[in-house]
Amino acid sequence: MAILKRRDRLVVFRLSQDEYDGLRSACAERGAASISAFARSELMKSLQRDGLSKVSVQLSTLQSSIQRITQILEALAKESK
């Protein structure tokens, strides 16, 4: 049986009635146990996506740099022949 982490921190934010209704509907549609559980889950997913996006950008930058270095090395090899 999994041991649940104790949740002892509280985050509070205000919503308009329309926002609350939308949140409650999304919670019901996805079968979440509570609005709190749903909001926590969606927030954590969003944070993971943001983190993965940053890694993806860094990998793309690294790939571009490696391609440029490869081009330079190939050009230098041709010049030395």
C-alpha positions in Angstrom: 0.0 0.0 0.0 1.4 3.4 -0.9 2.1 5.9 1.8 0.5 9.3 1.0 2.5 12.5 1.5 1.0 14.7 4.1 -0.4 17.8 2.6 0.1 20.6 5.1 0.4 23.6 2.8 -2.5 25.7 1.7 -2.8 27.8 -1.5 -5.7 30.2 -1.8 -6.9 32.1 -4.8 -10.2 33.7 -5.8 -12.4 32.8 -8.7 -15.4 34.5 -10.3 -18.6 32.5 -10.2 -18.2 31.6 -13.9 -14.6 30.4 -13.3 -15.7 28.4 -10.3 -18.6 26.8 -12.3 -16.2 25.9 -15.1 -13.7 24.4 -12.6 -16.5 22.4 -11.0 -17.7 21.2 -14.4 -14.2 20.1 -15.5 -13.8 18.3 -12.1 -17.0 16.4 -12.6 -16.3 15.6 -16.3 -12.9 14.1 -15.4 -14.2 12.2 -12.3 -11.9 13.9 -9.8 -12.6 13.2 -6.2 -12.7 16.9 -5.3 -12.0 20.3 -6.7 -8.9 20.4 -4.6 -7.6 17.1 -6.0 -8.4 18.2 -9.5 -6.8 21.6 -9.2 -3.6 20.1 -7.6 -3.4 17.5 -10.3 -3.8 19.9 -13.2 -1.3 22.4 -11.6 1.3 19.7 -11.2 0.8 18.5 -14.8 1.2 22.1 -16.0 4.5 22.5 -14.0 5.8 19.3 -15.5 4.9 20.4 -19.0 6.7 23.7 -18.5 9.8 22.0 -17.2 9.8 19.6 -20.2 9.3 22.5 -22.5 12.4 24.2 -21.1 14.4 21.0 -21.5 13.2 20.7 -25.1 14.3 24.2 -25.9 17.7 23.6 -24.4 18.1 20.4 -26.4 17.1 22.1 -29.6 19.7 24.8 -28.9 22.3 22.2 -28.2 21.5 20.3 -31.4 21.8 23.5 -33.4 25.2 24.3 -31.8 26.4 20.7 -32.6 25.3 21.0 -36.2 27.1 24.3 -36.6 30.3 22.9 -35.0 30.1 19.9 -37.4 29.8 22.3 -40.4 32.8 24.3 -39.2 34.9 21.1 -38.7 33.9 19.8 -42.1 34.8 23.1 -43.8 38.2 23.1 -42.0 38.8 19.5 -43.1 38.1 20.4 -46.7 40.5 23.4 -46.5 43.3 21.3 -45.1 43.2 18.8 -48.1 
